[in-house]
Amino acid sequence: MVGSNRYGLATLALVVAVTSTTAFTPSKPFVSRPSTLRQSTTTEESAEVNDNVSQTKDTSREKVMTFSYDMSMEEKYEKPTYPGTGNGLSGDAGEYDIVVIGSGMGGLSCAALSAKYGSKVLCLESHIKVGGSAHTFSRMHNGGKYSFEVGPSIFEGLDRPSLNPLRMIFDILEETMPVETYKGLGFWTPEGYWRFPIGTKKGFEELLMEQCGEDGPKAVREWNALCDRLKTLGGSTTAVALLNLRQDPGFLSTTAGALPFVVQNPDVFTDLPLTFDDLSKTVDKIVTVPFVRNFIDCMCIFCGFPAKGAMTAHILYILERFFEESAAFSVPIGGTSQLGETLQRGLEKFGGRLQLNAHVDEIIVENGRATGVRLKNGNIVKARKAVVSNATPFNTVKMMPMNEGEPKALTKWRDDLSTLPRHGAISHLFLGVDAEGLDLSHIQDPAHLIVQDWDRSMQDSQNLCSFFIPSLLDKTVCPEGKHVIHVYSSGGEPYEPWEKLQPGSEEYEEYKKERVEILFKAVERCIPDIRDRLEFTIIGSPLAHEAFLRRDRGTYGMAWAAGSSAPQSGILGKFLPFPFPNLKTPVDGLLRCGDSCFPGIGTPSAAASGAIAANTMTHVDNHLQLLKEASQKDPQYKFLDPGFMGQVYKPLVQGFTPSAELRTERFAVGAGVAPVDYTAKNAERDAAASSD
């Protein structure tokens, strides 16, 4: 539930470039059903088969926790519904170039950039609020309004032009989002409280000396040795950006600006497998001091895994950028909902539309091509060019019922995605707090991580959690003299016990209190009298998380551990251990984006996946023009423009962009020397329609 800072995955871009209140009370009861857990074994027991297709109930530090289900075995039953989420019955019929399902960071980025490229775009959101996991809800109490975020809370690089793909997209759309900044992250561990300072290498080395005692000098040496080992890969973050990527031969042109870096650093080729490999393999060779190893695990966990299971790429941005003086975390003024609202403004500025409370029941496939969607209210929205799903893979396959005689490749794709391993669910605790006389001078930052036991898994929801006090910096989210605190578990909360309970029942309410007691105790580390200061409390169970965030079984996201290629990972997965399913699908005109696609979990990464999908659907010349325009917005973005080398490659690849399966009717003109002027084409179509 953290806005991951893993967007240092620009290195992965280089890899591709050089290889080709009542708010949580359900409105009606639901019918429970048996769990359809595919396996329930430890990773050791399943190692001979595949570690990724298992659930481990061993929560020791050595284990990688994943959950997997065979969705074909699921019984049909009615999920609980909650006031404030909508009934999904809105949405008009119509025809667009591109239809995007879901308004998370990936879906909105894809929709907004596609609209900027000139396509006629509709983004459909099942919820009544925009933003996916990045939205807020409010609770009125004693005449005062309290606002809580339900998802990500830690963001770096949103306060200025930076390498954060989400900030880049804001700047490309010429949209701004006010923020307040802070310069550290609080940790409450078995050893006590300590603070990770960003923007200062000296400050971090002083922390190592302080926390590691006589091993302090050794800790500094080992940390610097790890930085040196990954220096070349880290440096690639300014050679090519995720926004340079597209999934067709056009990437040779849009990433050509990275060639000088590759020539000067040929060792980047030998490090390609390392980029995707299990980070713990490198850490184990270099780092022995426990404090440093624990710190690395904590910083990786935002992607879902500790160092064991995380890609090496997940640590690169921290190594390369977190110690620059300008580095800072950001609190969006008005709540995390501002992320989605900022992208929405960009979408609408360029003529795109967003429809809320418009649930998609089915992706319509005709003759092997996605031609539109059927809404819950029965309306059909046609897509002339493509449908893009920002839903999780588990939710996406539910929108694609099996048809008799369908291609075997489609059946296998559906089966593969429906059984992908996933992270567990998340439990939430939302607190309205009386701040009168409350002394918080012992902390400097609103964001904190709490670890109970270093010998237990960082993925264990009863071991690691976070709390966030945005009201320390953003006074708009609650009345004066109050605070709002969001506490949430790691993404390892088992879903099975919850689905056997009936929301509102005595058993369910007691289980909620039992599971969040650890969250209360976490806040007590910082505010010992927190329970005496409560104005109100809201507990969000995994069932509520599932309903409010539209995440199947409340999952934190897909959980393919690093070191092997995921199913449906495409050509790259045949040569490298690429742990993401392809954004393309066996269905022509159907793409995916979001945190289950490259480059993974986290708001910046999800936004980048949406940008890659948008780039893939347009002619390479349009993409090059956008990169050139972006490069002129700030010196930080100069490297986005592939320049002369991009123009050299363009004649060789432009005839293949967009790729054949994304061309129909008038879009076929997009192949060849001249790109389609989508804006003009849509104006002509609208004019013709109005004259009829």
Sequence and secondary structure as in RCSB ss.txt:
>XXXX:A:sequence
MVGSNRYGLATLALVVAVTSTTAFTPSKPFVSRPSTLRQSTTTEESAEVNDNVSQTKDTSREKVMTFSYDMSMEE
KYEKPTYPGTGNGLSGDAGEYDIVVIGSGMGGLSCAALSAKYGSKVLCLESHIKVGGSAHTFSRMHNGGKYSFEV
GPSIFEGLDRPSLNPLRMIFDILEETMPVETYKGLGFWTPEGYWRFPIGTKKGFEELLMEQCGEDGPKAVREWNA
LCDRLKTLGGSTTAVALLNLRQDPGFLSTTAGALPFVVQNPDVFTDLPLTFDDLSKTVDKIVTVPFVRNFIDCMC
IFCGFPAKGAMTAHILYILERFFEESAAFSVPIGGTSQLGETLQRGLEKFGGRLQLNAHVDEIIVENGRATGVRL
KNGNIVKARKAVVSNATPFNTVKMMPMNEGEPKALTKWRDDLSTLPRHGAISHLFLGVDAEGLDLSHIQDPAHLI
VQDWDRSMQDSQNLCSFFIPSLLDKTVCPEGKHVIHVYSSGGEPYEPWEKLQPGSEEYEEYKKERVEILFKAVER
CIPDIRDRLEFTIIGSPLAHEAFLRRDRGTYGMAWAAGSSAPQSGILGKFLPFPFPNLKTPVDGLLRCGDSCFPG
IGTPSAAASGAIAANTMTHVDNHLQLLKEASQKDPQYKFLDPGFMGQVYKPLVQGFTPSAELRTERFAVGAGVAP
VDYTAKNAERDAAASSD
>XXXX:A:secstr
      GGGHHHHHHHHHH  GGGS SS        BS    HHHHTTT TTS      BTT    B B GGG  
       TTS  SB    EEEEEEEE  SHHHHHHHHHHHHTT  EEEE SSSSSSTTS EEEEEETTEEEEEES
S   EES SSS S HHHHHHHHTT    EEEE EEEEEETTEEEEEE S HHHHHHHHHHHHGGGHHHHHHHHHH
HHHHTHHHHHGGGT  GGG  SSTTHHHHTGGGHHHHHH THHHHTHHHHHSBHHHHHHHH   HHHHHHHHHHH
GGGTS TTTSBTHHHHHHHHHTTSTT  EEEETT THHHHHHHHHHHHHTT EEESSB EEEEEEETTEEEEEEE
TTS EEEEEEEEEE S HHHHHHTS   TT  HHHHHHHHHHHT  B  B  EEEEEEE TT   TT   SEEEE
ES TTB TT TTTEEEEE GGGT TTSS TTEEEEEEEE TTB SHHHHTS TTSHHHHHHHHHHHHHHHHHHHT
T TTGGGGEEEEEEE HHHHHHHHT GGG   B   TTS  TT TTHHHHS   S  SB SSBTEEE STTSTT 
SSHHHHHHHHHHHHHHTS HHHHHHHHHHHHTS GGGGGG  HHHHHHHHHHHGGG S GGG  GGGGGGSSSS 
  HHHHHHHHHHHHHH 
